[in-house]
Amino acid sequence: MKKVQVESSNIASIGYDADSETLEIEFLNGSVYQYYNIPENIYDGIMSAASHGGYLASNIKGQYSYSKV
């Protein structure tokens, strides 16, 4: 999975695997979470959002299953 460093007050990098529809978020505190069954348009949305953390909170958390890696 290719990860992209992002400018965020809380998120260090974001990765996405289109084949498995897995979104991986690495936070600045070192924790890593994977979110499952994420459509590509949601990945595109978080990558283009003015606030990556805000997009994550509004459009992903609580709506998709996840696990801490």
mmCIF file as Biopython writes it, N, C-alpha, C and O atoms, coordinates in Angstrom:
data_model
#
loop_
_atom_site.group_PDB
_atom_site.id
_atom_site.type_symbol
_atom_site.label_atom_id
_atom_site.label_alt_id
_atom_site.label_comp_id
_atom_site.label_asym_id
_atom_site.label_entity_id
_atom_site.label_seq_id
_atom_site.pdbx_PDB_ins_code
_atom_site.Cartn_x
_atom_site.Cartn_y
_atom_site.Cartn_z
_atom_site.occupancy
_atom_site.B_iso_or_equiv
_atom_site.auth_seq_id
_atom_site.auth_asym_id
_atom_site.pdbx_PDB_model_num
ATOM 1   N N  . MET A ? 1  ? 0.853   -1.191 0.000  1.0 0.0 1  A 1 
ATOM 2   C CA . MET A ? 1  ? 0.000   0.000  0.000  1.0 0.0 1  A 1 
ATOM 3   C C  . MET A ? 1  ? 0.887   1.238  0.000  1.0 0.0 1  A 1 
ATOM 4   O O  . MET A ? 1  ? 1.778   1.390  0.836  1.0 0.0 1  A 1 
ATOM 5   N N  . LYS A ? 2  ? 0.621   2.110  -0.951 1.0 0.0 2  A 1 
ATOM 6   C CA . LYS A ? 2  ? 1.373   3.367  -1.042 1.0 0.0 2  A 1 
ATOM 7   C C  . LYS A ? 2  ? 0.770   4.363  -0.064 1.0 0.0 2  A 1 
ATOM 8   O O  . LYS A ? 2  ? -0.442  4.576  -0.043 1.0 0.0 2  A 1 
ATOM 9   N N  . LYS A ? 3  ? 1.632   4.972  0.750  1.0 0.0 3  A 1 
ATOM 10  C CA . LYS A ? 3  ? 1.184   5.989  1.702  1.0 0.0 3  A 1 
ATOM 11  C C  . LYS A ? 3  ? 1.646   7.362  1.231  1.0 0.0 3  A 1 
ATOM 12  O O  . LYS A ? 3  ? 2.722   7.515  0.654  1.0 0.0 3  A 1 
ATOM 13  N N  . VAL A ? 4  ? 0.812   8.343  1.490  1.0 0.0 4  A 1 
ATOM 14  C CA . VAL A ? 4  ? 1.124   9.720  1.116  1.0 0.0 4  A 1 
ATOM 15  C C  . VAL A ? 4  ? 1.168   10.559 2.392  1.0 0.0 4  A 1 
ATOM 16  O O  . VAL A ? 4  ? 0.218   10.574 3.175  1.0 0.0 4  A 1 
ATOM 17  N N  . GLN A ? 5  ? 2.292   11.258 2.586  1.0 0.0 5  A 1 
ATOM 18  C CA . GLN A ? 5  ? 2.398   12.176 3.718  1.0 0.0 5  A 1 
ATOM 19  C C  . GLN A ? 5  ? 1.430   13.335 3.484  1.0 0.0 5  A 1 
ATOM 20  O O  . GLN A ? 5  ? 1.321   13.841 2.367  1.0 0.0 5  A 1 
ATOM 21  N N  . VAL A ? 6  ? 0.728   13.755 4.542  1.0 0.0 6  A 1 
ATOM 22  C CA . VAL A ? 6  ? -0.223  14.855 4.412  1.0 0.0 6  A 1 
ATOM 23  C C  . VAL A ? 6  ? 0.068   15.931 5.445  1.0 0.0 6  A 1 
ATOM 24  O O  . VAL A ? 6  ? 0.667   15.674 6.489  1.0 0.0 6  A 1 
ATOM 25  N N  . GLU A ? 7  ? -0.370  17.135 5.128  1.0 0.0 7  A 1 
ATOM 26  C CA . GLU A ? 7  ? -0.275  18.256 6.064  1.0 0.0 7  A 1 
ATOM 27  C C  . GLU A ? 7  ? -1.530  18.236 6.924  1.0 0.0 7  A 1 
ATOM 28  O O  . GLU A ? 7  ? -2.626  18.515 6.440  1.0 0.0 7  A 1 
ATOM 29  N N  . SER A ? 8  ? -1.368  17.908 8.190  1.0 0.0 8  A 1 
ATOM 30  C CA . SER A ? 8  ? -2.515  17.799 9.079  1.0 0.0 8  A 1 
ATOM 31  C C  . SER A ? 8  ? -2.034  17.973 10.509 1.0 0.0 8  A 1 
ATOM 32  O O  . SER A ? 8  ? -0.890  17.656 10.834 1.0 0.0 8  A 1 
ATOM 33  N N  . SER A ? 9  ? -2.915  18.479 11.356 1.0 0.0 9  A 1 
ATOM 34  C CA . SER A ? 9  ? -2.561  18.637 12.769 1.0 0.0 9  A 1 
ATOM 35  C C  . SER A ? 9  ? -2.637  17.316 13.524 1.0 0.0 9  A 1 
ATOM 36  O O  . SER A ? 9  ? -2.179  17.230 14.664 1.0 0.0 9  A 1 
ATOM 37  N N  . ASN A ? 10 ? -3.212  16.278 12.900 1.0 0.0 10 A 1 
ATOM 38  C CA . ASN A ? 10 ? -3.414  15.006 13.589 1.0 0.0 10 A 1 
ATOM 39  C C  . ASN A ? 10 ? -2.982  13.785 12.780 1.0 0.0 10 A 1 
ATOM 40  O O  . ASN A ? 10 ? -2.667  12.746 13.359 1.0 0.0 10 A 1 
ATOM 41  N N  . ILE A ? 11 ? -2.961  13.895 11.446 1.0 0.0 11 A 1 
ATOM 42  C CA . ILE A ? 11 ? -2.682  12.751 10.578 1.0 0.0 11 A 1 
ATOM 43  C C  . ILE A ? 11 ? -1.314  12.911 9.917  1.0 0.0 11 A 1 
ATOM 44  O O  . ILE A ? 11 ? -0.998  13.969 9.373  1.0 0.0 11 A 1 
ATOM 45  N N  . ALA A ? 12 ? -0.502  11.843 9.971  1.0 0.0 12 A 1 
ATOM 46  C CA . ALA A ? 12 ? 0.824   11.862 9.351  1.0 0.0 12 A 1 
ATOM 47  C C  . ALA A ? 12 ? 0.765   11.423 7.898  1.0 0.0 12 A 1 
ATOM 48  O O  . ALA A ? 12 ? 1.354   12.064 7.027  1.0 0.0 12 A 1 
ATOM 49  N N  . SER A ? 13 ? 0.047   10.317 7.630  1.0 0.0 13 A 1 
ATOM 50  C CA . SER A ? 13 ? -0.021  9.810  6.258  1.0 0.0 13 A 1 
ATOM 51  C C  . SER A ? 13 ? -1.319  9.057  6.029  1.0 0.0 13 A 1 
ATOM 52  O O  . SER A ? 13 ? -1.979  8.603  6.963  1.0 0.0 13 A 1 
ATOM 53  N N  . ILE A ? 14 ? -1.659  8.941  4.750  1.0 0.0 14 A 1 
ATOM 54  C CA . ILE A ? 14 ? -2.874  8.243  4.326  1.0 0.0 14 A 1 
ATOM 55  C C  . ILE A ? 14 ? -2.489  7.302  3.193  1.0 0.0 14 A 1 
ATOM 56  O O  . ILE A ? 14 ? -1.806  7.693  2.247  1.0 0.0 14 A 1 
ATOM 57  N N  . GLY A ? 15 ? -2.938  6.056  3.305  1.0 0.0 15 A 1 
ATOM 58  C CA . GLY A ? 15 ? -2.697  5.074  2.257  1.0 0.0 15 A 1 
ATOM 59  C C  . GLY A ? 15 ? -4.010  4.456  1.816  1.0 0.0 15 A 1 
ATOM 60  O O  . GLY A ? 15 ? -4.997  4.465  2.552  1.0 0.0 15 A 1 
ATOM 61  N N  . TYR A ? 16 ? -4.009  3.916  0.597  1.0 0.0 16 A 1 
ATOM 62  C CA . TYR A ? 16 ? -5.233  3.297  0.085  1.0 0.0 16 A 1 
ATOM 63  C C  . TYR A ? 16 ? -4.874  2.159  -0.842 1.0 0.0 16 A 1 
ATOM 64  O O  . TYR A ? 16 ? -3.989  2.288  -1.688 1.0 0.0 16 A 1 
ATOM 65  N N  . ASP A ? 17 ? -5.568  1.035  -0.681 1.0 0.0 17 A 1 
ATOM 66  C CA . ASP A ? 17 ? -5.444  -0.101 -1.582 1.0 0.0 17 A 1 
ATOM 67  C C  . ASP A ? 17 ? -6.785  -0.290 -2.271 1.0 0.0 17 A 1 
ATOM 68  O O  . ASP A ? 17 ? -7.755  -0.711 -1.641 1.0 0.0 17 A 1 
ATOM 69  N N  . ALA A ? 18 ? -6.843  0.019  -3.555 1.0 0.0 18 A 1 
ATOM 70  C CA . ALA A ? 18 ? -8.102  -0.031 -4.305 1.0 0.0 18 A 1 
ATOM 71  C C  . ALA A ? 18 ? -8.633  -1.456 -4.439 1.0 0.0 18 A 1 
ATOM 72  O O  . ALA A ? 18 ? -9.846  -1.665 -4.446 1.0 0.0 18 A 1 
ATOM 73  N N  . ASP A ? 19 ? -7.737  -2.433 -4.545 1.0 0.0 19 A 1 
ATOM 74  C CA . ASP A ? 19 ? -8.177  -3.818 -4.716 1.0 0.0 19 A 1 
ATOM 75  C C  . ASP A ? 19 ? -8.953  -4.326 -3.503 1.0 0.0 19 A 1 
ATOM 76  O O  . ASP A ? 19 ? -9.983  -4.985 -3.649 1.0 0.0 19 A 1 
ATOM 77  N N  . SER A ? 20 ? -8.458  -4.017 -2.311 1.0 0.0 20 A 1 
ATOM 78  C CA . SER A ? 20 ? -9.131  -4.474 -1.093 1.0 0.0 20 A 1 
ATOM 79  C C  . SER A ? 20 ? -10.031 -3.398 -0.485 1.0 0.0 20 A 1 
ATOM 80  O O  . SER A ? 20 ? -10.710 -3.639 0.513  1.0 0.0 20 A 1 
ATOM 81  N N  . GLU A ? 21 ? -10.032 -2.202 -1.100 1.0 0.0 21 A 1 
ATOM 82  C CA . GLU A ? 21 ? -10.792 -1.052 -0.586 1.0 0.0 21 A 1 
ATOM 83  C C  . GLU A ? 21 ? -10.455 -0.771 0.881  1.0 0.0 21 A 1 
ATOM 84  O O  . GLU A ? 21 ? -11.337 -0.543 1.709  1.0 0.0 21 A 1 
ATOM 85  N N  . THR A ? 22 ? -9.153  -0.794 1.174  1.0 0.0 22 A 1 
ATOM 86  C CA . THR A ? 22 ? -8.667  -0.538 2.525  1.0 0.0 22 A 1 
ATOM 87  C C  . THR A ? 22 ? -7.989  0.819  2.585  1.0 0.0 22 A 1 
ATOM 88  O O  . THR A ? 22 ? -7.092  1.118  1.797  1.0 0.0 22 A 1 
ATOM 89  N N  . LEU A ? 23 ? -8.430  1.633  3.528  1.0 0.0 23 A 1 
ATOM 90  C CA . LEU A ? 23 ? -7.846  2.953  3.779  1.0 0.0 23 A 1 
ATOM 91  C C  . LEU A ? 23 ? -7.027  2.847  5.050  1.0 0.0 23 A 1 
ATOM 92  O O  . LEU A ? 23 ? -7.517  2.359  6.067  1.0 0.0 23 A 1 
ATOM 93  N N  . GLU A ? 24 ? -5.781  3.301  5.001  1.0 0.0 24 A 1 
ATOM 94  C CA . GLU A ? 24 ? -4.927  3.256  6.184  1.0 0.0 24 A 1 
ATOM 95  C C  . GLU A ? 24 ? -4.552  4.672  6.589  1.0 0.0 24 A 1 
ATOM 96  O O  . GLU A ? 24 ? -4.045  5.452  5.783  1.0 0.0 24 A 1 
ATOM 97  N N  . ILE A ? 25 ? -4.805  4.986  7.836  1.0 0.0 25 A 1 
ATOM 98  C CA . ILE A ? 25 ? -4.493  6.308  8.388  1.0 0.0 25 A 1 
ATOM 99  C C  . ILE A ? 25 ? -3.433  6.151  9.461  1.0 0.0 25 A 1 
ATOM 100 O O  . ILE A ? 25 ? -3.620  5.405  10.422 1.0 0.0 25 A 1 
ATOM 101 N N  . GLU A ? 26 ? -2.318  6.855  9.299  1.0 0.0 26 A 1 
ATOM 102 C CA . GLU A ? 26 ? -1.291  6.899  10.337 1.0 0.0 26 A 1 
ATOM 103 C C  . GLU A ? 26 ? -1.374  8.263  11.002 1.0 0.0 26 A 1 
ATOM 104 O O  . GLU A ? 26 ? -1.271  9.299  10.345 1.0 0.0 26 A 1 
ATOM 105 N N  . PHE A ? 27 ? -1.560  8.245  12.308 1.0 0.0 27 A 1 
ATOM 106 C CA . PHE A ? 27 ? -1.679  9.485  13.060 1.0 0.0 27 A 1 
ATOM 107 C C  . PHE A ? 27 ? -0.311  9.939  13.552 1.0 0.0 27 A 1 
ATOM 108 O O  . PHE A ? 27 ? 0.628   9.147  13.626 1.0 0.0 27 A 1 
ATOM 109 N N  . LEU A ? 28 ? -0.211  11.211 13.884 1.0 0.0 28 A 1 
ATOM 110 C CA . LEU A ? 28 ? 1.060   11.771 14.330 1.0 0.0 28 A 1 
ATOM 111 C C  . LEU A ? 28 ? 1.553   11.132 15.619 1.0 0.0 28 A 1 
ATOM 112 O O  . LEU A ? 28 ? 2.753   11.146 15.895 1.0 0.0 28 A 1 
ATOM 113 N N  . ASN A ? 29 ? 0.643   10.568 16.417 1.0 0.0 29 A 1 
ATOM 114 C CA . ASN A ? 29 ? 1.053   9.910  17.662 1.0 0.0 29 A 1 
ATOM 115 C C  . ASN A ? 29 ? 1.584   8.503  17.425 1.0 0.0 29 A 1 
ATOM 116 O O  . ASN A ? 29 ? 1.957   7.812  18.373 1.0 0.0 29 A 1 
ATOM 117 N N  . GLY A ? 30 ? 1.622   8.071  16.151 1.0 0.0 30 A 1 
ATOM 118 C CA . GLY A ? 30 ? 2.182   6.774  15.802 1.0 0.0 30 A 1 
ATOM 119 C C  . GLY A ? 30 ? 1.163   5.669  15.624 1.0 0.0 30 A 1 
ATOM 120 O O  . GLY A ? 30 ? 1.500   4.604  15.105 1.0 0.0 30 A 1 
ATOM 121 N N  . SER A ? 31 ? -0.075  5.888  16.039 1.0 0.0 31 A 1 
ATOM 122 C CA . SER A ? 31 ? -1.085  4.843  15.872 1.0 0.0 31 A 1 
ATOM 123 C C  . SER A ? 31 ? -1.522  4.757  14.408 1.0 0.0 31 A 1 
ATOM 124 O O  . SER A ? 31 ? -1.541  5.755  13.689 1.0 0.0 31 A 1 
ATOM 125 N N  . VAL A ? 32 ? -1.873  3.536  13.988 1.0 0.0 32 A 1 
ATOM 126 C CA . VAL A ? 32 ? -2.274  3.277  12.614 1.0 0.0 32 A 1 
ATOM 127 C C  . VAL A ? 32 ? -3.601  2.533  12.634 1.0 0.0 32 A 1 
ATOM 128 O O  . VAL A ? 32 ? -3.766  1.548  13.354 1.0 0.0 32 A 1 
ATOM 129 N N  . TYR A ? 33 ? -4.539  3.013  11.837 1.0 0.0 33 A 1 
ATOM 130 C CA . TYR A ? 33 ? -5.852  2.378  11.720 1.0 0.0 33 A 1 
ATOM 131 C C  . TYR A ? 33 ? -6.130  2.045  10.271 1.0 0.0 33 A 1 
ATOM 132 O O  . TYR A ? 33 ? -5.772  2.800  9.366  1.0 0.0 33 A 1 
ATOM 133 N N  . GLN A ? 34 ? -6.770  0.911  10.058 1.0 0.0 34 A 1 
ATOM 134 C CA . GLN A ? 34 ? -7.228  0.545  8.725  1.0 0.0 34 A 1 
ATOM 135 C C  . GLN A ? 34 ? -8.755  0.543  8.726  1.0 0.0 34 A 1 
ATOM 136 O O  . GLN A ? 34 ? -9.395  -0.019 9.614  1.0 0.0 34 A 1 
ATOM 137 N N  . TYR A ? 35 ? -9.315  1.184  7.711  1.0 0.0 35 A 1 
ATOM 138 C CA . TYR A ? 35 ? -10.772 1.251  7.514  1.0 0.0 35 A 1 
ATOM 139 C C  . TYR A ? 35 ? -11.104 0.422  6.283  1.0 0.0 35 A 1 
ATOM 140 O O  . TYR A ? 35 ? -10.396 0.485  5.278  1.0 0.0 35 A 1 
ATOM 141 N N  . TYR A ? 36 ? -12.186 -0.360 6.358  1.0 0.0 36 A 1 
ATOM 142 C CA . TYR A ? 36 ? -12.490 -1.356 5.337  1.0 0.0 36 A 1 
ATOM 143 C C  . TYR A ? 36 ? -13.706 -0.991 4.496  1.0 0.0 36 A 1 
ATOM 144 O O  . TYR A ? 36 ? -14.594 -0.260 4.934  1.0 0.0 36 A 1 
ATOM 145 N N  . ASN A ? 37 ? -13.722 -1.527 3.262  1.0 0.0 37 A 1 
ATOM 146 C CA . ASN A ? 37 ? -14.815 -1.314 2.300  1.0 0.0 37 A 1 
ATOM 147 C C  . ASN A ? 37 ? -15.004 0.161  1.972  1.0 0.0 37 A 1 
ATOM 148 O O  . ASN A ? 37 ? -16.127 0.650  1.849  1.0 0.0 37 A 1 
ATOM 149 N N  . ILE A ? 38 ? -13.886 0.856  1.833  1.0 0.0 38 A 1 
ATOM 150 C CA . ILE A ? 38 ? -13.893 2.290  1.520  1.0 0.0 38 A 1 
ATOM 151 C C  . ILE A ? 38 ? -13.910 2.457  -0.003 1.0 0.0 38 A 1 
ATOM 152 O O  . ILE A ? 38 ? -12.961 2.054  -0.674 1.0 0.0 38 A 1 
ATOM 153 N N  . PRO A ? 39 ? -14.965 3.041  -0.548 1.0 0.0 39 A 1 
ATOM 154 C CA . PRO A ? 39 ? -14.987 3.287  -2.000 1.0 0.0 39 A 1 
ATOM 155 C C  . PRO A ? 39 ? -13.903 4.297  -2.394 1.0 0.0 39 A 1 
ATOM 156 O O  . PRO A ? 39 ? -13.493 5.130  -1.585 1.0 0.0 39 A 1 
ATOM 157 N N  . GLU A ? 40 ? -13.455 4.210  -3.629 1.0 0.0 40 A 1 
ATOM 158 C CA . GLU A ? 40 ? -12.378 5.094  -4.079 1.0 0.0 40 A 1 
ATOM 159 C C  . GLU A ? 40 ? -12.766 6.568  -4.005 1.0 0.0 40 A 1 
ATOM 160 O O  . GLU A ? 40 ? -11.907 7.422  -3.786 1.0 0.0 40 A 1 
ATOM 161 N N  . ASN A ? 41 ? -14.053 6.875  -4.185 1.0 0.0 41 A 1 
ATOM 162 C CA . ASN A ? 41 ? -14.455 8.285  -4.109 1.0 0.0 41 A 1 
ATOM 163 C C  . ASN A ? 41 ? -14.304 8.842  -2.688 1.0 0.0 41 A 1 
ATOM 164 O O  . ASN A ? 41 ? -14.102 10.045 -2.517 1.0 0.0 41 A 1 
ATOM 165 N N  . ILE A ? 42 ? -14.400 7.987  -1.677 1.0 0.0 42 A 1 
ATOM 166 C CA . ILE A ? 42 ? -14.180 8.439  -0.293 1.0 0.0 42 A 1 
ATOM 167 C C  . ILE A ? 42 ? -12.690 8.727  -0.084 1.0 0.0 42 A 1 
ATOM 168 O O  . ILE A ? 42 ? -12.326 9.714  0.555  1.0 0.0 42 A 1 
ATOM 169 N N  . TYR A ? 43 ? -11.835 7.859  -0.627 1.0 0.0 43 A 1 
ATOM 170 C CA . TYR A ? 43 ? -10.387 8.121  -0.569 1.0 0.0 43 A 1 
ATOM 171 C C  . TYR A ? 43 ? -10.055 9.431  -1.281 1.0 0.0 43 A 1 
ATOM 172 O O  . TYR A ? 43 ? -9.302  10.255 -0.761 1.0 0.0 43 A 1 
ATOM 173 N N  . ASP A ? 44 ? -10.618 9.616  -2.466 1.0 0.0 44 A 1 
ATOM 174 C CA . ASP A ? 44 ? -10.380 10.865 -3.202 1.0 0.0 44 A 1 
ATOM 175 C C  . ASP A ? 44 ? -10.849 12.062 -2.384 1.0 0.0 44 A 1 
ATOM 176 O O  . ASP A ? 44 ? -10.216 13.118 -2.386 1.0 0.0 44 A 1 
ATOM 177 N N  . GLY A ? 45 ? -11.968 11.882 -1.684 1.0 0.0 45 A 1 
ATOM 178 C CA . GLY A ? 45 ? -12.509 12.967 -0.861 1.0 0.0 45 A 1 
ATOM 179 C C  . GLY A ? 45 ? -11.595 13.349 0.281  1.0 0.0 45 A 1 
ATOM 180 O O  . GLY A ? 45 ? -11.369 14.534 0.525  1.0 0.0 45 A 1 
ATOM 181 N N  . ILE A ? 46 ? -11.064 12.359 0.987  1.0 0.0 46 A 1 
ATOM 182 C CA . ILE A ? 46 ? -10.187 12.691 2.119  1.0 0.0 46 A 1 
ATOM 183 C C  . ILE A ? 46 ? -8.878  13.306 1.630  1.0 0.0 46 A 1 
ATOM 184 O O  . ILE A ? 46 ? -8.311  14.177 2.291  1.0 0.0 46 A 1 
ATOM 185 N N  . MET A ? 47 ? -8.403  12.853 0.477  1.0 0.0 47 A 1 
ATOM 186 C CA . MET A ? 47 ? -7.150  13.400 -0.033 1.0 0.0 47 A 1 
ATOM 187 C C  . MET A ? 47 ? -7.302  14.839 -0.519 1.0 0.0 47 A 1 
ATOM 188 O O  . MET A ? 47 ? -6.349  15.616 -0.453 1.0 0.0 47 A 1 
ATOM 189 N N  . SER A ? 48 ? -8.477  15.199 -1.001 1.0 0.0 48 A 1 
ATOM 190 C CA . SER A ? 48 ? -8.668  16.556 -1.522 1.0 0.0 48 A 1 
ATOM 191 C C  . SER A ? 48 ? -9.311  17.495 -0.504 1.0 0.0 48 A 1 
ATOM 192 O O  . SER A ? 48 ? -9.487  18.679 -0.788 1.0 0.0 48 A 1 
ATOM 193 N N  . ALA A ? 49 ? -9.660  16.991 0.663  1.0 0.0 49 A 1 
ATOM 194 C CA . ALA A ? 49 ? -10.334 17.817 1.667  1.0 0.0 49 A 1 
ATOM 195 C C  . ALA A ? 49 ? -9.397  18.879 2.244  1.0 0.0 49 A 1 
ATOM 196 O O  . ALA A ? 49 ? -8.195  18.654 2.390  1.0 0.0 49 A 1 
ATOM 197 N N  . ALA A ? 50 ? -9.960  20.017 2.563  1.0 0.0 50 A 1 
ATOM 198 C CA . ALA A ? 50 ? -9.185  21.080 3.208  1.0 0.0 50 A 1 
ATOM 199 C C  . ALA A ? 50 ? -8.692  20.612 4.573  1.0 0.0 50 A 1 
ATOM 200 O O  . ALA A ? 50 ? -7.602  20.985 5.006  1.0 0.0 50 A 1 
ATOM 201 N N  . SER A ? 51 ? -9.499  19.791 5.250  1.0 0.0 51 A 1 
ATOM 202 C CA . SER A ? 51 ? -9.124  19.218 6.537  1.0 0.0 51 A 1 
ATOM 203 C C  . SER A ? 51 ? -9.270  17.700 6.450  1.0 0.0 51 A 1 
ATOM 204 O O  . SER A ? 51 ? -10.383 17.176 6.402  1.0 0.0 51 A 1 
ATOM 205 N N  . HIS A ? 52 ? -8.135  17.005 6.430  1.0 0.0 52 A 1 
ATOM 206 C CA . HIS A ? 52 ? -8.169  15.542 6.353  1.0 0.0 52 A 1 
ATOM 207 C C  . HIS A ? 52 ? -8.846  14.957 7.590  1.0 0.0 52 A 1 
ATOM 208 O O  . HIS A ? 52 ? -9.657  14.036 7.486  1.0 0.0 52 A 1 
ATOM 209 N N  . GLY A ? 53 ? -8.508  15.496 8.760  1.0 0.0 53 A 1 
ATOM 210 C CA . GLY A ? 53 ? -9.104  15.011 10.002 1.0 0.0 53 A 1 
ATOM 211 C C  . GLY A ? 53 ? -10.596 15.284 10.072 1.0 0.0 53 A 1 
ATOM 212 O O  . GLY A ? 53 ? -11.360 14.455 10.566 1.0 0.0 53 A 1 
ATOM 213 N N  . GLY A ? 54 ? -11.006 16.429 9.586  1.0 0.0 54 A 1 
ATOM 214 C CA . GLY A ? 54 ? -12.428 16.766 9.563  1.0 0.0 54 A 1 
ATOM 215 C C  . GLY A ? 54 ? -13.204 15.846 8.643  1.0 0.0 54 A 1 
ATOM 216 O O  . GLY A ? 54 ? -14.314 15.420 8.963  1.0 0.0 54 A 1 
ATOM 217 N N  . TYR A ? 55 ? -12.611 15.540 7.496  1.0 0.0 55 A 1 
ATOM 218 C CA . TYR A ? 55 ? -13.263 14.627 6.548  1.0 0.0 55 A 1 
ATOM 219 C C  . TYR A ? 55 ? -13.362 13.231 7.148  1.0 0.0 55 A 1 
ATOM 220 O O  . TYR A ? 55 ? -14.387 12.563 7.015  1.0 0.0 55 A 1 
ATOM 221 N N  . LEU A ? 56 ? -12.305 12.799 7.800  1.0 0.0 56 A 1 
ATOM 222 C CA . LEU A ? 56 ? -12.304 11.492 8.453  1.0 0.0 56 A 1 
ATOM 223 C C  . LEU A ? 56 ? -13.418 11.413 9.489  1.0 0.0 56 A 1 
ATOM 224 O O  . LEU A ? 56 ? -14.157 10.430 9.538  1.0 0.0 56 A 1 
ATOM 225 N N  . ALA A ? 57 ? -13.537 12.439 10.308 1.0 0.0 57 A 1 
ATOM 226 C CA . ALA A ? 57 ? -14.559 12.449 11.363 1.0 0.0 57 A 1 
ATOM 227 C C  . ALA A ? 57 ? -15.968 12.495 10.793 1.0 0.0 57 A 1 
ATOM 228 O O  . ALA A ? 57 ? -16.871 11.854 11.329 1.0 0.0 57 A 1 
ATOM 229 N N  . SER A ? 58 ? -16.170 13.242 9.716  1.0 0.0 58 A 1 
ATOM 230 C CA . SER A ? 58 ? -17.515 13.437 9.164  1.0 0.0 58 A 1 
ATOM 231 C C  . SER A ? 58 ? -17.982 12.334 8.231  1.0 0.0 58 A 1 
ATOM 232 O O  . SER A ? 58 ? -19.175 12.039 8.164  1.0 0.0 58 A 1 
ATOM 233 N N  . ASN A ? 59 ? -17.044 11.718 7.507  1.0 0.0 59 A 1 
ATOM 234 C CA . ASN A ? 59 ? -17.437 10.814 6.422  1.0 0.0 59 A 1 
ATOM 235 C C  . ASN A ? 59 ? -16.978 9.363  6.557  1.0 0.0 59 A 1 
ATOM 236 O O  . ASN A ? 59 ? -17.409 8.502  5.789  1.0 0.0 59 A 1 
ATOM 237 N N  . ILE A ? 60 ? -16.105 9.088  7.530  1.0 0.0 60 A 1 
ATOM 238 C CA . ILE A ? 60 ? -15.553 7.733  7.617  1.0 0.0 60 A 1 
ATOM 239 C C  . ILE A ? 60 ? -15.776 7.116  8.997  1.0 0.0 60 A 1 
ATOM 240 O O  . ILE A ? 60 ? -16.323 6.019  9.106  1.0 0.0 60 A 1 
ATOM 241 N N  . LYS A ? 61 ? -15.356 7.815  10.046 1.0 0.0 61 A 1 
ATOM 242 C CA . LYS A ? 61 ? -15.515 7.266  11.396 1.0 0.0 61 A 1 
ATOM 243 C C  . LYS A ? 61 ? -16.988 7.027  11.700 1.0 0.0 61 A 1 
ATOM 244 O O  . LYS A ? 61 ? -17.842 7.873  11.435 1.0 0.0 61 A 1 
ATOM 245 N N  . GLY A ? 62 ? -17.264 5.860  12.258 1.0 0.0 62 A 1 
ATOM 246 C CA . GLY A ? 62 ? -18.636 5.524  12.619 1.0 0.0 62 A 1 
ATOM 247 C C  . GLY A ? 62 ? -19.471 4.999  11.464 1.0 0.0 62 A 1 
ATOM 248 O O  . GLY A ? 62 ? -20.602 4.558  11.668 1.0 0.0 62 A 1 
ATOM 249 N N  . GLN A ? 63 ? -18.921 5.040  10.242 1.0 0.0 63 A 1 
ATOM 250 C CA . GLN A ? 63 ? -19.666 4.571  9.075  1.0 0.0 63 A 1 
ATOM 251 C C  . GLN A ? 63 ? -19.034 3.350  8.424  1.0 0.0 63 A 1 
ATOM 252 O O  . GLN A ? 63 ? -19.691 2.635  7.667  1.0 0.0 63 A 1 
ATOM 253 N N  . TYR A ? 64 ? -17.760 3.110  8.717  1.0 0.0 64 A 1 
ATOM 254 C CA . TYR A ? 64 ? -17.037 1.977  8.135  1.0 0.0 64 A 1 
ATOM 255 C C  . TYR A ? 64 ? -16.353 1.208  9.244  1.0 0.0 64 A 1 
ATOM 256 O O  . TYR A ? 64 ? -15.943 1.787  10.250 1.0 0.0 64 A 1 
ATOM 257 N N  . SER A ? 65 ? -16.230 -0.108 9.060  1.0 0.0 65 A 1 
ATOM 258 C CA . SER A ? 65 ? -15.523 -0.917 10.051 1.0 0.0 65 A 1 
ATOM 259 C C  . SER A ? 65 ? -14.027 -0.617 9.971  1.0 0.0 65 A 1 
ATOM 260 O O  . SER A ? 65 ? -13.519 -0.201 8.930  1.0 0.0 65 A 1 
ATOM 261 N N  . TYR A ? 66 ? -13.336 -0.832 11.079 1.0 0.0 66 A 1 
ATOM 262 C CA . TYR A ? 66 ? -11.916 -0.516 11.150 1.0 0.0 66 A 1 
ATOM 263 C C  . TYR A ? 66 ? -11.240 -1.398 12.178 1.0 0.0 66 A 1 
ATOM 264 O O  . TYR A ? 66 ? -11.898 -2.078 12.966 1.0 0.0 66 A 1 
ATOM 265 N N  . SER A ? 67 ? -9.929  -1.379 12.159 1.0 0.0 67 A 1 
ATOM 266 C CA . SER A ? 67 ? -9.152  -2.021 13.204 1.0 0.0 67 A 1 
ATOM 267 C C  . SER A ? 67 ? -7.861  -1.254 13.395 1.0 0.0 67 A 1 
ATOM 268 O O  . SER A ? 67 ? -7.349  -0.620 12.471 1.0 0.0 67 A 1 
ATOM 269 N N  . LYS A ? 68 ? -7.344  -1.323 14.613 1.0 0.0 68 A 1 
ATOM 270 C CA . LYS A ? 68 ? -6.048  -0.705 14.901 1.0 0.0 68 A 1 
ATOM 271 C C  . LYS A ? 68 ? -4.975  -1.703 14.494 1.0 0.0 68 A 1 
ATOM 272 O O  . LYS A ? 68 ? -5.060  -2.886 14.822 1.0 0.0 68 A 1 
ATOM 273 N N  . VAL A ? 69 ? -3.973  -1.224 13.784 1.0 0.0 69 A 1 
ATOM 274 C CA . VAL A ? 69 ? -2.909  -2.105 13.301 1.0 0.0 69 A 1 
ATOM 275 C C  . VAL A ? 69 ? -1.819  -2.193 14.350 1.0 0.0 69 A 1 
ATOM 276 O O  . VAL A ? 69 ? -0.822  -2.886 14.148 1.0 0.0 69 A 1 
#
